[in-house]
Amino acid sequence: MAQQKFMESQESLTKINKDNTGKSILVPLTSSMYVPGQLSDTDNVLVDIGTGYYLEKTVSDAHEYFKRKTDFLTKQMERVQPALQEKYRAKQAVTEVLQLRVQAQLAAQHQQGAATSKA
């Protein structure tokens, strides 16, 4: 999800060029509220670096920033993937053991109930 956000931001940078100076745009105030505006500076952008902080960067620097963030997240996902798969296998093994124990317990209760019925 975060990786997708960085990739979308990187893609959006391709639309910022001198030809678009002065064009109308929608400026987000929140995730669901926008106000009309005009693109006045096509050389610089504000980049959200997290926890409410923004940096002014050139379009090319912002493009590199998003590329680095995407690459970092990709590497982290590749690093975590084997551990995640191992945890999933361990969960499956525990689930199977629990199911066998429940079945054994039910069978024992059934046998015990049948033995008491005969007596």
C-alpha positions as CSV (number, residue, x, y, z in Angstrom):
1,M,0.0,0.0,0.0
2,A,2.7,2.5,0.9
3,Q,4.8,1.3,-2.0
4,Q,1.8,2.0,-4.3
5,K,1.4,5.5,-2.8
6,F,5.1,6.3,-3.6
7,M,4.7,4.8,-7.1
8,E,1.6,6.9,-7.8
9,S,3.4,10.1,-6.5
10,Q,6.3,9.3,-8.8
11,E,4.0,8.9,-11.7
12,S,2.2,12.2,-10.9
13,L,5.5,14.0,-11.2
14,T,5.7,13.2,-14.9
15,K,2.7,15.5,-15.4
16,I,4.4,18.5,-13.9
17,N,6.2,20.4,-16.7
18,K,6.5,23.9,-18.1
19,D,3.6,23.3,-20.5
20,N,1.2,23.0,-17.5
21,T,2.2,26.3,-15.9
22,G,-1.0,28.3,-15.1
23,K,-3.3,25.4,-15.6
24,S,-6.2,24.7,-13.2
25,I,-5.7,21.9,-10.7
26,L,-7.5,20.6,-7.6
27,V,-5.5,21.0,-4.4
28,P,-6.2,18.5,-1.7
29,L,-7.0,20.0,1.7
30,T,-7.8,16.6,3.2
31,S,-8.1,13.1,1.8
32,S,-11.6,13.9,0.7
33,M,-11.7,17.6,0.2
34,Y,-10.2,19.7,-2.6
35,V,-10.1,23.3,-3.6
36,P,-9.4,24.8,-7.1
37,G,-6.0,26.2,-7.7
38,Q,-3.5,27.0,-10.4
39,L,-0.1,25.4,-11.1
40,S,2.3,28.3,-10.7
41,D,5.6,26.6,-10.0
42,T,6.6,23.6,-12.2
43,D,10.1,23.4,-10.9
44,N,9.4,22.6,-7.3
45,V,7.0,20.4,-5.3
46,L,6.3,19.8,-1.7
47,V,6.9,16.2,-0.6
48,D,5.2,14.6,2.4
49,I,8.0,12.9,4.3
50,G,5.7,11.8,7.1
51,T,4.3,12.8,10.5
52,G,3.1,16.2,9.0
53,Y,6.5,17.3,7.7
54,Y,7.0,18.4,4.1
55,L,10.1,19.2,2.1
56,E,10.4,21.4,-0.9
57,K,12.2,19.5,-3.7
58,T,12.8,20.0,-7.3
59,V,10.8,17.7,-9.5
60,S,13.8,15.6,-10.4
61,D,14.9,15.4,-6.7
62,A,11.3,14.3,-5.7
63,H,11.4,11.7,-8.5
64,E,14.6,10.3,-7.0
65,Y,13.2,10.4,-3.5
66,F,10.1,8.4,-4.5
67,K,12.3,5.9,-6.4
68,R,14.5,5.4,-3.4
69,K,11.5,4.9,-1.1
70,T,9.9,2.4,-3.5
71,D,13.2,0.5,-3.9
72,F,13.7,0.5,-0.1
73,L,10.2,-0.9,0.5
74,T,10.6,-3.5,-2.2
75,K,13.9,-4.7,-0.5
76,Q,12.2,-4.8,2.9
77,M,9.3,-6.8,1.5
78,E,11.7,-9.3,-0.1
79,R,13.7,-9.5,3.2
80,V,10.5,-10.1,5.3
81,Q,8.8,-12.5,2.9
82,P,10.8,-15.7,3.9
83,A,10.1,-15.0,7.6
84,L,6.4,-14.5,6.8
85,Q,6.2,-17.7,4.9
86,E,7.9,-19.6,7.8
87,K,5.4,-18.1,10.3
88,Y,2.5,-19.1,8.0
89,R,3.9,-22.7,7.8
90,A,4.2,-22.8,11.6
91,K,0.6,-21.5,12.0
92,Q,-0.6,-24.3,9.7
93,A,1.3,-26.9,11.7
94,V,-0.2,-25.7,15.0
95,T,-3.6,-25.6,13.5
96,E,-3.3,-29.2,12.3
97,V,-2.1,-30.4,15.7
98,L,-5.0,-28.6,17.4
99,Q,-7.5,-30.2,15.0
100,L,-6.0,-33.6,15.7
101,R,-6.2,-33.1,19.4
102,V,-9.8,-31.9,19.2
103,Q,-10.8,-34.9,17.1
104,A,-9.0,-37.2,19.5
105,Q,-10.8,-35.6,22.5
106,L,-14.2,-35.8,20.8
107,A,-13.5,-39.5,19.9
108,A,-12.5,-40.2,23.5
109,Q,-15.7,-38.5,24.8
110,H,-17.8,-40.4,22.3
111,Q,-16.2,-43.7,23.4
112,Q,-16.6,-42.9,27.1
113,G,-20.3,-41.9,26.5
114,A,-20.9,-45.2,24.6
115,A,-19.2,-47.2,27.4
116,T,-21.3,-45.5,30.1
117,S,-24.5,-46.1,28.1
118,K,-23.8,-49.8,28.0
119,A,-23.2,-50.1,31.7
